[in-house]
Amino acid sequence: MMNPVASDLLLRVEDLHKCFDDHVVLAGVGLEVPRGSLFTVLGPSGAGKSVFLKCLVDVLRPDAGRISFDGRPLNFNDSAARAEFRRRCSFLFQGNALFDSLTALENVALPLEQTTDLADLEIRERSLEALRQLELESYSGHYPSQLSGGMQKRLALARAIVTRPELVFFDEPTAGLDPLRRNAVFAMIAKYQRQFGFTALIVTHDVLEALCASDRVALLDQGRICFVGPPAEFAASTHPVVCGFRDSAAALASTLASIRRGENIPSHDL
């Protein structure tokens, strides 16, 4: 019989390592993602978040470590396990990765055409349903360039969920967006994650939005996870690495106040 605790975990990562020549990016990352959760991995630029995500989705092969999905190890030599993983998961790319030459409907239909044996009519019906669920049905014939930035993000999510995945990976979904649009993207993810019931794993450096939207957060720093827990615990943590990342805006305000008072700020503090 399966352990009830283990069955609540959809994704388990153990001691994951990845190097590029002599540069260590991941130095033993471990993580457990509960089924049905909205889980965010935070970290500064260059912390290894995107490399971590690419190792999970089989874009990069880790040097060492173990990844298990729904209790089944994802051995790189087990093609059946990897194929099942890809069938049950989806990925929302940082820049949406929409095809400009395809209409909204064609963009959404593409994963079904590539990964299923569904008839053309069923593919069309499921694609239209995904657009309808994200309030884009009336734009099915539009090209991405004819849609606003927020609509493009929703279109990318429609494409990600059309295969009815159990786990959706989000790579820096708010990169390059202003604060209002960042809020809208996190609200969109939270809304549809709860509506459709998939597990969401997000990597981002947007602290405030992640703390508001997530069930659990982790902090990746220098290739290791240094915190995992609920947002409230992250907000209250006194761990020096957590404080340094979480309170960077407050630290900047303090530094600027000192500069305005004419105080000498050591160069290494700037």
Phi and psi in degrees as a GROMACS rama.xvg file:
@    title "Ramachandran Plot"
@    xaxis  label "Phi"
@    yaxis  label "Psi"
@TYPE xy
-71.5078  139.318  MET-2
-61.2478  125.499  ASN-3
-57.5769  -36.6896  PRO-4
-66.0501  -45.2556  VAL-5
-62.1765  -35.8266  ALA-6
-67.643  -20.1598  SER-7
-79.3675  -9.32685  ASP-8
-96.9568  125.562  LEU-9
-90.1987  -36.4422  LEU-10
-133.886  130.976  LEU-11
-127.967  129.151  ARG-12
-119.757  131.408  VAL-13
-131.227  122.47  GLU-14
51.9013  49.8942  ASP-15
-81.8191  130.11  LEU-16
-124.853  142.143  HIS-17
-152.067  126.851  LYS-18
-125.634  152.419  CYS-19
-120.783  104.192  PHE-20
56.9643  -118.867  ASP-21
-94.3888  0.239709  ASP-22
-90.5968  113.817  HIS-23
-84.7128  120.194  VAL-24
-101.583  -46.7392  VAL-25
-118.818  127.369  LEU-26
-124.257  49.4032  ALA-27
102.782  48.807  GLY-28
-76.813  132.465  VAL-29
-128.691  139.697  GLY-30
-159.184  143.83  LEU-31
-127.144  121.947  GLU-32
-108.179  112.089  VAL-33
-65.7763  145.41  PRO-34
-61.6722  133.832  ARG-35
80.3322  8.18649  GLY-36
-95.4386  162.673  SER-37
-108.128  103.914  LEU-38
-113.332  127.642  PHE-39
-118.28  131.012  THR-40
-101.169  113.373  VAL-41
-93.6325  163.974  LEU-42
164.015  152.417  GLY-43
-68.9828  165.786  PRO-44
-58.0217  136.389  SER-45
84.8611  4.37891  GLY-46
-77.4848  -14.6988  ALA-47
105.822  13.0836  GLY-48
-62.2775  -48.9713  LYS-49
-68.4974  -36.0139  SER-50
-63.679  -42.1736  VAL-51
-57.4605  -47.2471  PHE-52
-63.9406  -41.1342  LEU-53
-66.1284  -31.6761  LYS-54
-67.1691  -36.7121  CYS-55
-68.1359  -38.5025  LEU-56
-94.7735  10.6116  VAL-57
75.3438  19.9933  ASP-58
-81.111  -37.9552  VAL-59
-118.079  147.094  LEU-60
-98.4339  121.363  ARG-61
-65.965  155.037  PRO-62
-75.9954  -30.3537  ASP-63
-160.344  163.399  ALA-64
117.413  175.614  GLY-65
-132.632  138.283  ARG-66
-125.969  127.825  ILE-67
-123.642  138.3  SER-68
-121.868  121.392  PHE-69
53.2678  40.2916  ASP-70
83.1854  -1.66308  GLY-71
-110.628  123.499  ARG-72
-61.8804  138.51  PRO-73
-96.3789  74.603  LEU-74
-70.9429  131.024  ASN-75
-64.2372  -19.7391  PHE-76
-90.9099  -4.08637  ASN-77
-98.6233  89.982  ASP-78
-64.4273  -31.1731  SER-79
-67.2494  -42.8239  ALA-80
-65.0653  -40.6041  ALA-81
-66.7694  -39.1428  ARG-82
-65.6551  -40.4955  ALA-83
-64.9589  -39.6613  GLU-84
-60.7706  -47.0195  PHE-85
-64.6321  -33.0464  ARG-86
-69.699  -33.3069  ARG-87
-96.4866  -0.613748  ARG-88
-125.431  164.851  CYS-89
-145.544  169.388  SER-90
-140.636  127.739  PHE-91
-106.522  114.119  LEU-92
-73.9801  157.876  PHE-93
-56.9244  -44.183  GLN-94
-101.98  22.0324  GLY-95
75.6786  -38.1861  ASN-96
55.646  39.3276  ALA-97
-78.6888  151.468  LEU-98
-92.1469  115.555  PHE-99
-63.2443  -26.6635  ASP-100
-86.1183  -2.67016  SER-101
-110.891  145.827  LEU-102
-70.5989  171.457  THR-103
-57.6579  -44.7898  ALA-104
-62.28  -42.8346  LEU-105
-67.3571  -36.3483  GLU-106
-62.1521  -44.4731  ASN-107
-69.5286  -36.2265  VAL-108
-71.0616  -22.4505  ALA-109
-55.1928  -47.1159  LEU-110
-61.5345  -34.4801  PRO-111
-69.3484  -37.7614  LEU-112
-66.4598  -34.3345  GLU-113
-86.4329  -25.4484  GLN-114
-120.074  -1.57415  THR-115
-131.205  169.395  THR-116
-108.016  23.316  ASP-117
-64.948  149.097  LEU-118
-68.0613  156.404  ALA-119
-56.5938  -40.6148  ASP-120
-64.1967  -42.0616  LEU-121
-67.8973  -37.4503  GLU-122
-60.4285  -43.6797  ILE-123
-63.8016  -44.361  ARG-124
-64.5031  -42.7636  GLU-125
-68.156  -35.8675  ARG-126
-68.2854  -41.2754  SER-127
-65.1264  -37.4877  LEU-128
-64.0007  -40.8791  GLU-129
-63.0137  -41.4181  ALA-130
-65.005  -38.7709  LEU-131
-64.3602  -42.5202  ARG-132
-64.5291  -28.5592  GLN-133
-103.693  19.6106  LEU-134
59.886  42.5865  GLU-135
-126.655  8.19732  LEU-136
-58.3125  -38.4346  GLU-137
-71.7847  -8.29829  SER-138
-108.441  18.8299  TYR-139
-60.448  -29.3995  SER-140
-92.535  0.0273762  GLY-141
-82.6655  152.88  HIS-142
-92.0481  155.65  TYR-143
-51.5426  -37.1611  PRO-144
-65.8708  -16.4097  SER-145
-92.1225  0.874595  GLN-146
-108.964  152.294  LEU-147
-70.6506  168.984  SER-148
-60.6043  -41.9894  GLY-149
-66.0759  -37.6102  GLY-150
-68.7148  -36.5167  MET-151
-62.748  -39.761  GLN-152
-64.6762  -41.7898  LYS-153
-65.924  -36.0662  ARG-154
-64.3748  -42.0649  LEU-155
-62.7555  -37.2135  ALA-156
-69.8725  -38.2397  LEU-157
-58.5845  -42.3605  ALA-158
-65.2489  -35.762  ARG-159
-70.2854  -31.2606  ALA-160
-99.2504  -5.17677  ILE-161
-64.4672  -25.2301  VAL-162
-84.4641  3.12714  THR-163
57.5401  57.1855  ARG-164
-74.664  158.348  PRO-165
-90.9162  -25.2225  GLU-166
-136.241  128.37  LEU-167
-119.539  126.808  VAL-168
-95.1099  135.808  PHE-169
-121.409  117.267  PHE-170
-99.4803  105.087  ASP-171
44.6456  60.4131  GLU-172
-65.2868  -15.3835  PRO-173
-111.822  15.8328  THR-174
-58.0338  128.523  ALA-175
79.0116  6.57645  GLY-176
-97.4745  153.1  LEU-177
-76.887  167.375  ASP-178
-56.0764  -40.4943  PRO-179
-64.6442  -41.3864  LEU-180
-71.5263  -32.3581  ARG-181
-61.7858  -44.9891  ARG-182
-58.5242  -43.1985  ASN-183
-64.9218  -38.2758  ALA-184
-67.9936  -44.9909  VAL-185
-64.7181  -37.9683  PHE-186
-63.8985  -39.3936  ALA-187
-62.8738  -46.2381  MET-188
-61.4298  -46.377  ILE-189
-62.7807  -41.6619  ALA-190
-61.0914  -51.9661  LYS-191
-78.6834  -25.7803  TYR-192
-62.3635  -40.9438  GLN-193
-75.8972  -34.3242  ARG-194
-67.3657  -42.3255  GLN-195
-99.4414  -13.7822  PHE-196
79.5403  13.0409  GLY-197
-79.2822  160.755  PHE-198
-87.2336  135.228  THR-199
-115.691  130.46  ALA-200
-120.411  114.365  LEU-201
-112.64  138.778  ILE-202
-114.061  132.587  VAL-203
-162.485  165.657  THR-204
-113.743  10.8854  HIS-205
-86.5864  97.3297  ASP-206
-68.5111  -54.8603  VAL-207
-59.3297  -47.8162  LEU-208
-63.744  -40.7383  GLU-209
-64.287  -40.6535  ALA-210
-65.3688  -33.7899  LEU-211
-72.984  -36.2893  CYS-212
-94.5471  -24.5145  ALA-213
-89.8028  154.69  SER-214
-84.0148  -38.2515  ASP-215
-142.546  150.718  ARG-216
-131.741  153.531  VAL-217
-131.627  151.47  ALA-218
-116.566  120.982  LEU-219
-99.9211  124.064  LEU-220
-142.874  126.672  ASP-221
51.3081  43.2823  GLN-222
81.0616  6.3395  GLY-223
-134.259  152.428  ARG-224
-83.9039  119.481  ILE-225
-108.01  -4.26149  CYS-226
-156.051  139.194  PHE-227
-142.437  131.338  VAL-228
168.216  -177.725  GLY-229
-65.3096  155.088  PRO-230
-55.0015  -37.1073  PRO-231
-62.9201  -38.0617  ALA-232
-69.4767  -37.2442  GLU-233
-63.0145  -43.8897  PHE-234
-64.1043  -28.0526  ALA-235
-99.799  -4.68411  ALA-236
-64.3379  143.278  SER-237
-105.874  8.03728  THR-238
-58.5433  129.413  HIS-239
-59.0471  -37.278  PRO-240
-69.5854  -40.8228  VAL-241
-62.1454  -46.8408  VAL-242
-61.2694  -42.0424  CYS-243
-62.868  -37.4217  GLY-244
-81.1106  -46.2436  PHE-245
-67.6223  -38.6798  ARG-246
-101.63  22.7342  ASP-247
-62.243  -35.3976  SER-248
-66.5393  -40.8502  ALA-249
-64.8935  -38.2423  ALA-250
-64.6424  -39.9592  ALA-251
-62.6438  -44.317  LEU-252
-60.3271  -40.0557  ALA-253
-65.3951  -42.3009  SER-254
-64.2676  -43.8931  THR-255
-64.6935  -37.6049  LEU-256
-63.1916  -39.6001  ALA-257
-64.8957  -40.7441  SER-258
-62.9817  -42.3528  ILE-259
-66.4693  -27.6066  ARG-260
-81.6633  -2.02296  ARG-261
84.1089  13.2726  GLY-262
-76.5286  150.763  GLU-263
-83.6066  121.032  ASN-264
-104.012  119.947  ILE-265
-56.1232  143.351  PRO-266
-59.4014  -34.4991  SER-267
-70.1411  -11.9527  HIS-268
-91.8405  -2.80294  ASP-269
